[in-house]
Amino acid sequence: MGDRDNLIAQIMETQREMQHLFANDPANPLFTLHLTLPQLKALLVLSAHGSIAGQELSTAMGVSLATMTGMVDRLVAQGLVTRREDPHDRRVRRIELSGPGHDLVDRFATAGAEKMRRILDRLSDDELRTVAQCSALLVNAVAQDPDMPGCIGGFTG
C-alpha cells in the first residue's frame, strides 16, 4: 500500500473511532428516541425540504406510497408531522413537520453542535486553524464530487 493509501486508511480509521466514541455517549439523543430508522429518515427529509407531497416523500424515501402512508400515520399519531390539503390541488396531501417534530430534529442538530463545540474548545489556536483548513478542504471535495448531488432522493436542499 502506498503512502497515499495509508493516509486515507488512517483518516478513515480515525473517523470510525470518532463515530464509535460519539455513538457510545449516553447523552446522545438517539438513545431517547422511540422511532424506527425509516421514521427518523422521513423526519430528516421533511426537515430538509419542508412541506412536500406524500408521493414526493415516498419517492425520496424509496418506498411505496402505501408504505409511506402507514409511516406518516404513525408519525401523525405521535404528533411529529401534520398533513394538510395542497392549496393548489385538493387531491394532494402535503406533509410537514409539526412543532414537536421540528423540536426533535433540532435537538439532534443542537446536541451534535454543542458536543463539537466542547471538543473544539479543547484544541489550541494552531490546532483549530488546522481543523478549519481540513474542514474546508473536505467540503470543497464533496462539492466537486459528481456522485454527491447535495440532495436526498432527487430533492435539492
C-alpha positions as CSV (number, residue, x, y, z in Angstrom):
1,M,0.0,0.0,0.0
2,G,1.3,3.4,-0.9
3,D,1.8,6.4,1.3
4,R,-1.4,8.0,0.0
5,D,-3.4,4.8,0.6
6,N,-2.0,4.6,4.1
7,L,-3.0,8.2,4.9
8,I,-6.5,7.6,3.6
9,A,-6.8,4.4,5.7
10,Q,-5.5,6.3,8.8
11,I,-8.1,9.1,8.3
12,M,-10.9,6.6,7.8
13,E,-9.9,4.7,10.9
14,T,-9.9,7.9,12.9
15,Q,-13.3,8.8,11.6
16,R,-14.5,5.3,12.6
17,E,-13.1,5.8,16.1
18,M,-14.8,9.2,16.4
19,Q,-18.2,7.7,15.3
20,H,-17.7,4.9,17.9
21,L,-17.0,7.5,20.7
22,F,-20.0,9.6,19.7
23,A,-22.3,6.6,19.5
24,N,-21.4,5.4,23.0
25,D,-22.2,8.8,24.6
26,P,-25.2,8.2,26.9
27,A,-26.3,11.8,26.3
28,N,-26.8,11.1,22.6
29,P,-30.4,12.0,21.8
30,L,-30.7,8.8,19.7
31,F,-30.9,6.8,23.0
32,T,-34.1,8.6,23.9
33,L,-35.8,8.2,20.5
34,H,-38.8,6.0,20.1
35,L,-38.8,5.9,16.3
36,T,-37.8,3.4,13.7
37,L,-34.9,4.3,11.4
38,P,-37.2,4.9,8.4
39,Q,-39.4,7.2,10.5
40,L,-36.3,9.1,11.6
41,K,-35.2,9.3,7.9
42,A,-38.7,10.7,7.0
43,L,-38.3,13.4,9.7
44,L,-34.9,14.3,8.3
45,V,-36.2,14.5,4.7
46,L,-39.1,16.7,5.9
47,S,-36.7,18.9,7.9
48,A,-34.5,19.4,4.8
49,H,-37.4,20.1,2.4
50,G,-40.3,21.5,4.4
51,S,-43.7,20.6,3.2
52,I,-43.8,18.0,0.4
53,A,-46.5,15.8,-1.2
54,G,-46.8,12.3,0.0
55,Q,-45.8,10.9,-3.4
56,E,-42.6,13.1,-3.3
57,L,-41.8,11.8,0.2
58,S,-42.3,8.2,-0.8
59,T,-40.0,8.7,-3.8
60,A,-37.4,10.4,-1.6
61,M,-37.6,7.5,0.9
62,G,-37.6,4.8,-1.8
63,V,-40.8,3.2,-0.6
64,S,-44.3,2.7,-2.0
65,L,-46.9,5.3,-1.3
66,A,-48.9,2.7,0.8
67,T,-45.8,2.1,3.0
68,M,-45.2,5.9,3.3
69,T,-48.9,6.5,4.2
70,G,-48.6,4.0,7.1
71,M,-45.4,5.5,8.3
72,V,-46.9,9.1,8.1
73,D,-50.0,7.8,10.0
74,R,-47.7,6.7,12.9
75,L,-45.8,10.0,12.8
76,V,-49.0,12.0,12.9
77,A,-50.2,9.8,15.8
78,Q,-47.0,10.8,17.7
79,G,-47.6,14.4,16.9
80,L,-44.4,14.8,14.9
81,V,-45.8,15.6,11.5
82,T,-49.0,17.1,10.1
83,R,-50.9,16.5,6.9
84,R,-52.8,19.2,5.1
85,E,-54.5,19.7,1.8
86,D,-52.4,21.2,-1.0
87,P,-53.8,24.7,-1.7
88,H,-53.3,24.1,-5.5
89,D,-54.6,20.6,-5.8
90,R,-57.2,19.3,-3.2
91,R,-56.3,15.7,-4.2
92,V,-52.8,16.1,-2.9
93,R,-51.9,15.9,0.8
94,R,-48.8,17.8,1.9
95,I,-46.8,16.5,4.8
96,E,-44.6,18.7,7.1
97,L,-43.0,18.6,10.5
98,S,-45.2,19.8,13.4
99,G,-43.7,22.0,16.1
100,P,-42.7,18.9,18.2
101,G,-41.2,17.3,15.0
102,H,-39.1,20.4,14.4
103,D,-38.0,20.4,18.1
104,L,-37.0,16.7,17.9
105,V,-34.8,17.3,14.7
106,D,-33.4,20.5,16.2
107,R,-32.5,18.6,19.4
108,F,-30.3,16.3,17.3
109,A,-28.6,19.1,15.5
110,T,-28.1,21.1,18.7
111,A,-26.7,18.2,20.6
112,G,-24.2,17.5,17.9
113,A,-23.2,21.1,17.5
114,E,-22.8,21.6,21.3
115,K,-20.6,18.4,21.5
116,M,-18.5,19.5,18.6
117,R,-18.1,23.0,20.2
118,R,-16.9,21.4,23.5
119,I,-14.4,19.2,21.6
120,L,-13.1,22.1,19.5
121,D,-12.7,24.2,22.7
122,R,-10.1,21.7,23.8
123,L,-7.8,22.5,20.9
124,S,-5.1,25.2,20.6
125,D,-5.4,28.0,18.2
126,D,-2.9,26.3,15.8
127,E,-4.9,23.1,16.0
128,L,-8.1,24.9,15.3
129,R,-6.6,26.5,12.2
130,T,-5.6,23.1,11.0
131,V,-9.1,21.7,11.6
132,A,-10.7,24.7,9.9
133,Q,-8.4,24.2,6.8
134,C,-9.1,20.4,6.8
135,S,-12.9,21.0,7.1
136,A,-12.8,23.5,4.2
137,L,-10.9,21.0,2.1
138,L,-13.4,18.3,2.8
139,V,-16.4,20.5,2.0
140,N,-14.7,21.5,-1.3
141,A,-14.0,17.9,-2.2
142,V,-17.6,16.9,-1.5
143,A,-18.9,19.9,-3.6
144,Q,-16.8,18.7,-6.5
145,D,-17.8,15.0,-6.3
146,P,-20.2,14.2,-9.1
147,D,-21.6,11.3,-7.0
148,M,-22.7,13.7,-4.3
149,P,-25.6,15.7,-5.8
150,G,-26.2,17.5,-2.5
151,C,-29.7,16.2,-2.3
152,I,-31.8,13.4,-0.8
153,G,-33.9,11.3,-3.2
154,G,-33.6,13.9,-6.0
155,F,-34.7,16.9,-4.0
156,T,-32.1,19.7,-3.5
157,G,-31.7,21.2,-0.1
